[in-house]
């Protein structure tokens, strides 16, 4: 397997760091022979509410943990889209929260664009806080070389607070089964 | 300010990642003009229980998030000490959980070595799970160019689960006030 670079990004409160941690741990603990590194950057912009988490996955040791040419860009806010879309590699894959991100010309370089109303799906479960996990289910179902559902669900059960796990597992399933119209 | 590199390391279950996230966020959100990047690496060794989290702090933008020459090494297990002590820079500062880490010749290159029985302190509060925060209090009091107490406590109150926060704040205070004998 070649190196795979994934960036999750959105605004503060969307649980972007958790997405990165879940995927990073799931890969390393349960995907045989794969390493992963998760990086969270906090700059002055984090005071304005932007948030991002990179996961780099490789069968080799990962000497350079920073994502520089994204194979996958999973984005839950307009601001994060505008900031990081230049980093998506040509032929990369884009996942967007369709009601929070407005695509522009930069999206043309993506090989595939997956859209999901993750926040609305979460709201059917009572709170938009589940949007990150709905998105993660959608990513897991459609991005075959990131992480398996089994590994991710195992780590979710370990890391997510007991009182939230049930609804997160439903959000994950709804994301996983979501199909774009048309 | 020059770049500062900090590594937290120990075994799984000690809450090493949380130490990194608390410091990373506290620096970026509440220390004026400073950026930080937090990196968690998960390799095959993470299955064996090793855990580490790096925080790089700089007033400049951080292009290379990986810590390569540690200014500070905060270590809570023997295995992690043996693995990473070669990365401590000459004249760097070492913080050790004194009952879990046995120093060797490599420790001579440290300018200062701070020892604390963090796990025993945590156990006086009912559980060793507070050892990471006791250590963090000790680090905060003695490593002046990482992060302020005020910033760290603010972020702890936001990120630590409600039912654990009170004891964690006590653990932090005990660590902060701990003095080595002799």
Interface residues (C-beta under 8 A of the other chain):
Chain A: X17 X21 X24 X25 X27 X28 X29 X33 X35 X36 X37 X38 X39 X40 X41 X42 X43 X44 X46 X47 X61 X62 X63 X64 X65 X66 X161
Chain B: X17 X21 X24 X25 X27 X28 X29 X33 X35 X36 X37 X38 X39 X40 X41 X42 X43 X44 X46 X47 X61 X62 X63 X64 X65 X66 X161
